[in-house]
Amino acid sequence: MKQQFRIDLHMHSTISDGTDSPEEIISHVRDAGITFFALSDHDSLKGCGIIRSLLEKPEAKEEPALRFVNGVEFSCRDELGKYHILGYGYDPEGASISALAQKGHSLRMNKLRARLEFIRSSFGFDFPKEEVDRLFALDNPGKPHIGNLMVKYGYADSKESAIRDYLDQLHLKSEYVRPEEAVSAIIGSGGIPVLAHPFFGSGDQLIVGDEMNERLKRLTGFGLQGVESYYSGFTPKLIKEMLAFAEHYDLYTTAGSDYHGKNKLVVLGDTGLPADEPLPKRLVSFIEELEAGKRVL
């Protein structure tokens, strides 16, 4: 399959920790020349529903026509560390994925309470009640939302320093979604589970070689079906290594930028996928599987 369209299967909206609304995501996707995309908000299916409803309107059927697939990203942890599991092409009415998204949301709200209490008790950082109420009214608030608020009230010079120097000093021992739980819920709702940015663990952790092999062996045992081999933060060497792992474990490959709008220095569509070459065969197989199951809008 020739690369007749530009792909980005990993991006976030204001439904989680991005700064673009779902409506703005569509506009920016068009501006970037992307024609095949997925929204993959953390622990939420809501943004995908909004985008599908907008793209199904008659006035949205303009050229170039956009092809869209449901996405979601679950933050997971087990004895080996942290993982981010992407789910694609799921049925949004599926009971298993809806329940897991609700669980993920509840865990995020618990973390929000713990983080606000931590910076208040440890550093004396407090916010007006109306600001706190706005945080709790968000769909899936995370560290970037608190970090931006700390900058607004002069507690930190930047969102990055707020997270690094203060919020990350709290080591939560709270409950997490386990990777096998995420994989099972995605498959149970007709979706395809994919390991997001596989080489990147917690913080600056880089997972390669035997350690990466051990993780993939474990995750494929749970039913993992793909890896995000092309990613904005990957070097050509890392891409080559992940493609080899995909071949070894017979996994689909995907491509994503992990765009968060102004919350990250990542350009929409920057996936590391070569623009002047045919699409990789395992990415083609992934797209064909989505299309065969009528999971692409």
N, C-alpha and C positions, 0 to 999 in steps of 0.2 A: 504493500500500500504506500503510495507516494504521500508526502506530507502536503496535502492540499488545504489543510486548515491548521491553525495554531492552537495548541493545547495548554491548558492550565487546570489541573484537577485538585488544587489545594489553595484555598483562600478563605478569609474570615471576614465577617460583617459585624455590624454593631450588635447583632444577636449574641455574639460572644465577645472577643477582645479586639475586633477590628474597628476602624473609624468610619468606614463606608456603610451606609444603609444597604439593604438588599437592592433597592431601586438604583442606588449609585453604583453598586457592583455591576449591574447590567450595563449601565452607561460606560463605565470604565473598561469593561471587558470589550465592548465594541470599539472604543477608542484605541485599545491596545492591539486590535486586529485579531483577537482571540475568538474562535468560532466553536470550540468544544470545551466546555468548562464544567466544574462542579463547585458548589459551595460546601465547605467542610467545617462549619462552626463547631466549637467545643460543646459536647454534651447537649446538643439541641438540634431538632429537626425543623424548627419553626421557619428559619430563613429560607430553606429549600421550598417550603410550601408557598411562601410569598413570591419567590422567583418564578416558580412554575405557573402560578396564577397570572403573573404579569406577562410571561412569555406566551401564554395561551390566548391573550387578547388579540383580536384581529389587527390592531394597529402595531403590534409587536412583530408581525410577520414581514419584516423588511429585510433587505439585503445588506450585509450578508446574514443569512438565517443563522440563529444561534442554536447550537445543540447543547442540551443541558442534562446532567445526571445528578440525582440526589447524592449528597455526601454528608459525612459527619466525622468528627474526630473525638475519640475517647482517650482520656488520660488514665493510664493504667500503671499498676505496680505489683511486683511479686518479689520473691526471695532474691532474684537476680537483678532487680533494679526497676527503673522506670521505662515505660514504653508508651508510644502514642499509636493507637490503632485507628486507621481510617476505614469507614464503611461506605461502599458505593452501590448504587442501584437497588437499594432496599425498598421495601414497601413501607411507606410512612405510617400506614395503619397497622403494621405488624406489632403484635403485643410485646414481643421480646425486646425489640429495639426501642419502643416507646417507653417501656418500663426502665430500661437501662439509662435512657436519656434523662428520665425523671430522677433516677438515683444519682446520676452524675451531677445534676443540677442541685440536689439537696446537699451533696458533699461539698460543692463549691460554696454554697451559702454558709455552711458550717465553717469552712476555711476563712471566708470573709469575716465572720464574727471573731474568729480566733486572731486573725491578723490585725484587725482594728483594736482589739483589746491589748495585743502584744505591743504595738507601737505607742499606745496610750500609756500603758503601765511601765514600759521600759524606757521610753524617750519623752514622754509627756506630749505626744502629738495627738491633738484632738481636733474635731471638726464640728461645725454647726450641725444641729439636728437635721436641717433640711438637706444638707449635703449627704449625710449618712442615709437618710430616707431615699434619696435619689440612687445611691449605690444599691440599696436593697431592692429597688424597683427595677433594676436592670435584669435582663434575661439570664445572663451568666457572667457576673462580675468576677474579675480576676486581679492579679497583682498589677497589671498595667493601669487599671482604673484607680486603684489606691495610689499608685505612684504618681499619676497625673494630678491627683488631688493634693498630694504632698507638695508637689511643685507649685501648685496654685497658692498654697498657704505658706510658702517659704520654708518648708521643712527639708527640702532637697533641691539641688540645682538642676536635676534632670530626672526623668522617669527612670532611666537606667541606673542612676546612682541611688535613687529611692529603693529600687528593688534589690540591688547588690548590697548596699551598705546597711539597710534597715530590714526590709521585709524578708530577705533570705537569711537573716539571723535567727528567724523562728524555724525550728525543725519540727514540723507537725508529725505527730504519730497517729494521725486520724486514719479512718478507713479509706481505702482506695478501691476502685474497680480493678479487678484482676484481668490480665490479658485474655485468659481462656473464657472469661465471662463475656468480654467484648466480642471476641471471635464468634462465640456461640450465638449471641444475640443478633449479630449481623447476618450470619448464615440462616438463623431461624426466621428472619424477616425477608429472606430472598436476596440478600445482598452479598457483596464480595469483600472480605476483610483483607486489608493491606497494611503492612507496617510502614508508618510514616518516618521520614528521615532516619533510616535505620542506624546510621553510624553515630547519631547524636543522642546521648542519654540525658542524665541530669546535669544541668549547668554546663560546664565546659568539658564534660566527659566525652571522650572519643572512643567508640567501641569498634574495633577492627579485628581481623585475623581470627584466631581460635575463639576469642570471646564472642565475636559476631556469629561465628559458626554455631556455637553452643546455643545462642539465643534463637537463631533460626531453626535449629533442630528441635528445640522445645516448642516454638510457636507453630511450626508446621505440624507438629504432633497434635496441637489443638485444632488444626484446620485452617491456619493462615493460608491465603491463596495468592498473595502478591506482595511486592516490595516497591517502595517509592525509590526507584533507581536513579531518576533524574530529579535533582532538587537544587534550589538556588544556592545553597551553601556547600555543595559538593564540588570538589576538584575533579578534573578528568580522571585522576588515579582512583579516587573513591568511586566514581561512576563505573569505571572498568571493573573494580572489585565487586561491586554490588551486582553488576550484570552477570559476573561469573557465579555468584551465589544463586542468582535467579535461575541460571542454567542448571546448576547442580541440584537444586531443590524443585525444579520444574514449576516455577512461580511466574505469575504475570508481573510485568513491570509497569509502573505508572510515572507520571511527570507532574511536579507541582512546584509552585514558587513559595508557598506559605505566606502569601500576601496578607498584611494586616492594616493596610492604609498607612496612616501617619504613625502607627504604633511600632513599626519596624522599618528598617532601611532596606526593604525588599521591593523590587519592581514587579508589577503584575506581568505575568508571562515569562519571567526569568526562571526557567526550569533547568537550564543546562542541556536541553534537547537540541541537537544540531538542526538548524533551520534548512540547510541545503542538502539533507540526506533523506532517504526513505525512512518512514517510521520503523523503529525496531520491531522485530517479529513478535516479541512477547507483549509489547504495547498494543500491536495490532490485534493480537489474540484477545487481549483484555477488552478492547473496544467491540470486537465481534461478539464476545460473550454478552456484553451489555445490550447490544443491538438484538441479538437472538432472543433475549428475554424481554424485549420491548421495554427496556428500562431507560432509554434515551428519549428525551422530549424532542 
